[in-house]
Amino acid sequence: MSLFRRRRPAPAEAAVPPRRSLSDELEHLLAERTAVDAAGQVHGRHYTEYVEVVNALKRAGRLDEAEALLLKLVAATKRESDRAKWGLPAPWYTQQLAIIYRKQRRHADEVAILEAYLASVSPRRRSEMAGMAARLAKARALAEAD
């Protein structure tokens, strides 16, 4: 038995990326923000610009058109959330689609859209979606009763 321990070899120096200049960093951040915004586009407009359109379609009873638009908007919120790594797509669009499905007594479709939404929410953000989870439980009960 040796009184002296062998020294462990020093870990290889981690490659440290060169620091970017402030202008390079700003350019990178701007490019990333542009990519995030592009991910949230539907027909050349950001999904947030469609709130009044959705509300007008629903008020006019044009639920099929509202559904078609909302499906695209829900996809855009997921793309944007994934790109930005937010872990929580904007819930309003999914909620509006679920409301339409409930009015049309399409409970299985309501369950499907709510399950898909909740599956896209990161575990650390799920507690923020208690209302959506409660709506899903009610939709499941209605679907089973059909």
Phi and psi in degrees as GROMACS dihedral restraints (atoms count N, CA, C in turn):
[ dihedral_restraints ]
;  ai    aj    ak    al  type     phi  dphi    fc
    3     4     5     6     1   -88.9    20    10
    4     5     6     7     1   142.4    20    10
    6     7     8     9     1   -77.8    20    10
    7     8     9    10     1   -20.3    20    10
    9    10    11    12     1  -110.3    20    10
   10    11    12    13     1   132.6    20    10
   12    13    14    15     1   -83.1    20    10
   13    14    15    16     1   150.6    20    10
   15    16    17    18     1   -74.4    20    10
   16    17    18    19     1   137.8    20    10
   18    19    20    21     1   -74.3    20    10
   19    20    21    22     1   137.3    20    10
   21    22    23    24     1   -73.8    20    10
   22    23    24    25     1   143.9    20    10
   24    25    26    27     1   -65.3    20    10
   25    26    27    28     1   145.0    20    10
   27    28    29    30     1   -64.7    20    10
   28    29    30    31     1   139.7    20    10
   30    31    32    33     1   -63.8    20    10
   31    32    33    34     1   147.2    20    10
   33    34    35    36     1   -60.1    20    10
   34    35    36    37     1   139.3    20    10
   36    37    38    39     1   -61.2    20    10
   37    38    39    40     1   127.0    20    10
   39    40    41    42     1   -68.2    20    10
   40    41    42    43     1   136.3    20    10
   42    43    44    45     1   -69.0    20    10
   43    44    45    46     1   115.1    20    10
   45    46    47    48     1   -93.6    20    10
   46    47    48    49     1   120.3    20    10
   48    49    50    51     1   -65.4    20    10
   49    50    51    52     1   144.9    20    10
   51    52    53    54     1   -62.6    20    10
   52    53    54    55     1   143.6    20    10
   54    55    56    57     1   -68.0    20    10
   55    56    57    58     1   138.8    20    10
   57    58    59    60     1   -85.0    20    10
   58    59    60    61     1   153.4    20    10
   60    61    62    63     1   -72.3    20    10
   61    62    63    64     1   164.8    20    10
   63    64    65    66     1   -59.4    20    10
   64    65    66    67     1   -41.7    20    10
   66    67    68    69     1   -66.8    20    10
   67    68    69    70     1   -37.3    20    10
   69    70    71    72     1   -65.5    20    10
   70    71    72    73     1   -40.9    20    10
   72    73    74    75     1   -63.6    20    10
   73    74    75    76     1   -43.7    20    10
   75    76    77    78     1   -63.9    20    10
   76    77    78    79     1   -40.4    20    10
   78    79    80    81     1   -62.5    20    10
   79    80    81    82     1   -42.6    20    10
   81    82    83    84     1   -62.5    20    10
   82    83    84    85     1   -45.6    20    10
   84    85    86    87     1   -63.7    20    10
   85    86    87    88     1   -40.0    20    10
   87    88    89    90     1   -64.8    20    10
   88    89    90    91     1   -42.1    20    10
   90    91    92    93     1   -63.6    20    10
   91    92    93    94     1   -40.9    20    10
   93    94    95    96     1   -65.4    20    10
   94    95    96    97     1   -43.0    20    10
   96    97    98    99     1   -63.3    20    10
   97    98    99   100     1   -39.0    20    10
   99   100   101   102     1   -63.4    20    10
  100   101   102   103     1   -40.8    20    10
  102   103   104   105     1   -66.3    20    10
  103   104   105   106     1   -39.1    20    10
  105   106   107   108     1   -64.6    20    10
  106   107   108   109     1   -46.0    20    10
  108   109   110   111     1   -61.0    20    10
  109   110   111   112     1   -41.5    20    10
  111   112   113   114     1   -62.7    20    10
  112   113   114   115     1   -34.4    20    10
  114   115   116   117     1   -65.9    20    10
  115   116   117   118     1   -25.4    20    10
  117   118   119   120     1   -94.0    20    10
  118   119   120   121     1    13.1    20    10
  120   121   122   123     1   -87.2    20    10
  121   122   123   124     1   142.2    20    10
  123   124   125   126     1  -135.2    20    10
  124   125   126   127     1   120.7    20    10
  126   127   128   129     1    52.3    20    10
  127   128   129   130     1    40.1    20    10
  129   130   131   132     1    79.8    20    10
  130   131   132   133     1     4.7    20    10
  132   133   134   135     1  -126.9    20    10
  133   134   135   136     1   147.7    20    10
  135   136   137   138     1   -68.7    20    10
  136   137   138   139     1   145.5    20    10
  138   139   140   141     1   -56.8    20    10
  139   140   141   142     1   -26.9    20    10
  141   142   143   144     1   -67.3    20    10
  142   143   144   145     1   -17.5    20    10
  144   145   146   147     1   -81.0    20    10
  145   146   147   148     1    -1.7    20    10
  147   148   149   150     1  -102.7    20    10
  148   149   150   151     1     2.1    20    10
  150   151   152   153     1   -57.3    20    10
  151   152   153   154     1   -49.9    20    10
  153   154   155   156     1   -66.3    20    10
  154   155   156   157     1   -34.3    20    10
  156   157   158   159     1   -63.3    20    10
  157   158   159   160     1   -46.6    20    10
  159   160   161   162     1   -61.2    20    10
  160   161   162   163     1   -47.4    20    10
  162   163   164   165     1   -60.9    20    10
  163   164   165   166     1   -40.6    20    10
  165   166   167   168     1   -66.1    20    10
  166   167   168   169     1   -41.9    20    10
  168   169   170   171     1   -62.4    20    10
  169   170   171   172     1   -42.1    20    10
  171   172   173   174     1   -65.5    20    10
  172   173   174   175     1   -44.0    20    10
  174   175   176   177     1   -61.1    20    10
  175   176   177   178     1   -36.4    20    10
  177   178   179   180     1   -79.7    20    10
  178   179   180   181     1    -3.1    20    10
  180   181   182   183     1    76.7    20    10
  181   182   183   184     1    14.6    20    10
  183   184   185   186     1   -91.0    20    10
  184   185   186   187     1    64.4    20    10
  186   187   188   189     1   -68.7    20    10
  187   188   189   190     1   -31.9    20    10
  189   190   191   192     1   -65.3    20    10
  190   191   192   193     1   -40.1    20    10
  192   193   194   195     1   -68.8    20    10
  193   194   195   196     1   -40.5    20    10
  195   196   197   198     1   -62.8    20    10
  196   197   198   199     1   -41.7    20    10
  198   199   200   201     1   -61.4    20    10
  199   200   201   202     1   -46.9    20    10
  201   202   203   204     1   -60.1    20    10
  202   203   204   205     1   -43.3    20    10
  204   205   206   207     1   -67.2    20    10
  205   206   207   208     1   -44.6    20    10
  207   208   209   210     1   -62.6    20    10
  208   209   210   211     1   -35.1    20    10
  210   211   212   213     1   -61.0    20    10
  211   212   213   214     1   -40.3    20    10
  213   214   215   216     1   -68.5    20    10
  214   215   216   217     1   -39.2    20    10
  216   217   218   219     1   -68.3    20    10
  217   218   219   220     1   -39.6    20    10
  219   220   221   222     1   -61.1    20    10
  220   221   222   223     1   -43.1    20    10
  222   223   224   225     1   -62.3    20    10
  223   224   225   226     1   -39.3    20    10
  225   226   227   228     1   -66.3    20    10
  226   227   228   229     1   -39.4    20    10
  228   229   230   231     1   -64.4    20    10
  229   230   231   232     1   -37.3    20    10
  231   232   233   234     1   -68.6    20    10
  232   233   234   235     1   -44.6    20    10
  234   235   236   237     1   -58.5    20    10
  235   236   237   238     1   -46.1    20    10
  237   238   239   240     1   -64.7    20    10
  238   239   240   241     1   -43.8    20    10
  240   241   242   243     1   -63.2    20    10
  241   242   243   244     1   -41.7    20    10
  243   244   245   246     1   -64.6    20    10
  244   245   246   247     1   -43.7    20    10
  246   247   248   249     1   -63.4    20    10
  247   248   249   250     1   -41.8    20    10
  249   250   251   252     1   -85.6    20    10
  250   251   252   253     1    -7.7    20    10
  252   253   254   255     1    59.9    20    10
  253   254   255   256     1    41.2    20    10
  255   256   257   258     1   -79.4    20    10
  256   257   258   259     1   -32.4    20    10
  258   259   260   261     1    78.7    20    10
  259   260   261   262     1     8.1    20    10
  261   262   263   264     1  -154.0    20    10
  262   263   264   265     1    94.5    20    10
  264   265   266   267     1   -63.0    20    10
  265   266   267   268     1   154.7    20    10
  267   268   269   270     1   -57.9    20    10
  268   269   270   271     1   121.7    20    10
  270   271   272   273     1   -79.2    20    10
  271   272   273   274     1   -23.2    20    10
  273   274   275   276     1   -55.9    20    10
  274   275   276   277     1   -40.4    20    10
  276   277   278   279     1   -68.3    20    10
  277   278   279   280     1   -40.9    20    10
  279   280   281   282     1   -67.4    20    10
  280   281   282   283     1   -40.7    20    10
  282   283   284   285     1   -61.4    20    10
  283   284   285   286     1   -42.5    20    10
  285   286   287   288     1   -64.8    20    10
  286   287   288   289     1   -39.4    20    10
  288   289   290   291     1   -65.7    20    10
  289   290   291   292     1   -40.8    20    10
  291   292   293   294     1   -63.4    20    10
  292   293   294   295     1   -38.7    20    10
  294   295   296   297     1   -62.3    20    10
  295   296   297   298     1   -44.2    20    10
  297   298   299   300     1   -60.9    20    10
  298   299   300   301     1   -46.7    20    10
  300   301   302   303     1   -61.2    20    10
  301   302   303   304     1   -39.1    20    10
  303   304   305   306     1   -64.4    20    10
  304   305   306   307     1   -44.7    20    10
  306   307   308   309     1   -60.4    20    10
  307   308   309   310     1   -35.2    20    10
  309   310   311   312     1   -87.8    20    10
  310   311   312   313     1     4.9    20    10
  312   313   314   315     1    55.8    20    10
  313   314   315   316     1    37.1    20    10
  315   316   317   318     1  -101.2    20    10
  316   317   318   319     1    68.0    20    10
  318   319   320   321     1   -65.4    20    10
  319   320   321   322     1   -36.4    20    10
  321   322   323   324     1   -64.7    20    10
  322   323   324   325     1   -38.2    20    10
  324   325   326   327     1   -68.1    20    10
  325   326   327   328     1   -37.8    20    10
  327   328   329   330     1   -62.3    20    10
  328   329   330   331     1   -45.3    20    10
  330   331   332   333     1   -60.1    20    10
  331   332   333   334     1   -44.8    20    10
  333   334   335   336     1   -61.7    20    10
  334   335   336   337     1   -45.3    20    10
  336   337   338   339     1   -69.8    20    10
  337   338   339   340     1   -36.9    20    10
  339   340   341   342     1   -69.8    20    10
  340   341   342   343     1   -40.2    20    10
  342   343   344   345     1   -63.9    20    10
  343   344   345   346     1   -42.3    20    10
  345   346   347   348     1   -62.3    20    10
  346   347   348   349     1   -41.6    20    10
  348   349   350   351     1   -63.2    20    10
  349   350   351   352     1   -51.5    20    10
  351   352   353   354     1   -63.5    20    10
  352   353   354   355     1   -30.4    20    10
  354   355   356   357     1   -68.3    20    10
  355   356   357   358     1   -26.0    20    10
  357   358   359   360     1   -84.9    20    10
  358   359   360   361     1    -8.6    20    10
  360   361   362   363     1   -84.8    20    10
  361   362   363   364     1   131.4    20    10
  363   364   365   366     1   -66.7    20    10
  364   365   366   367     1   149.7    20    10
  366   367   368   369     1   -54.6    20    10
  367   368   369   370     1   -35.2    20    10
  369   370   371   372     1   -71.0    20    10
  370   371   372   373     1   -14.0    20    10
  372   373   374   375     1  -109.7    20    10
  373   374   375   376     1    -1.8    20    10
  375   376   377   378     1   -61.0    20    10
  376   377   378   379     1   -32.3    20    10
  378   379   380   381     1   -62.5    20    10
  379   380   381   382     1   -23.3    20    10
  381   382   383   384     1   -74.7    20    10
  382   383   384   385     1   -11.1    20    10
  384   385   386   387     1  -111.2    20    10
  385   386   387   388     1    33.0    20    10
  387   388   389   390     1   -60.6    20    10
  388   389   390   391     1   -39.2    20    10
  390   391   392   393     1   -64.0    20    10
  391   392   393   394     1   -39.3    20    10
  393   394   395   396     1   -67.8    20    10
  394   395   396   397     1   -38.4    20    10
  396   397   398   399     1   -66.2    20    10
  397   398   399   400     1   -38.2    20    10
  399   400   401   402     1   -65.8    20    10
  400   401   402   403     1   -40.7    20    10
  402   403   404   405     1   -62.9    20    10
  403   404   405   406     1   -39.9    20    10
  405   406   407   408     1   -62.2    20    10
  406   407   408   409     1   -43.0    20    10
  408   409   410   411     1   -60.1    20    10
  409   410   411   412     1   -43.4    20    10
  411   412   413   414     1   -66.2    20    10
  412   413   414   415     1   -41.7    20    10
  414   415   416   417     1   -63.6    20    10
  415   416   417   418     1   -39.0    20    10
  417   418   419   420     1   -63.3    20    10
  418   419   420   421     1   -42.3    20    10
  420   421   422   423     1   -63.0    20    10
  421   422   423   424     1   -41.5    20    10
  423   424   425   426     1   -67.3    20    10
  424   425   426   427     1   -37.7    20    10
  426   427   428   429     1   -66.4    20    10
  427   428   429   430     1   -38.4    20    10
  429   430   431   432     1   -67.6    20    10
  430   431   432   433     1   -31.1    20    10
  432   433   434   435     1   -75.6    20    10
  433   434   435   436     1   -18.8    20    10
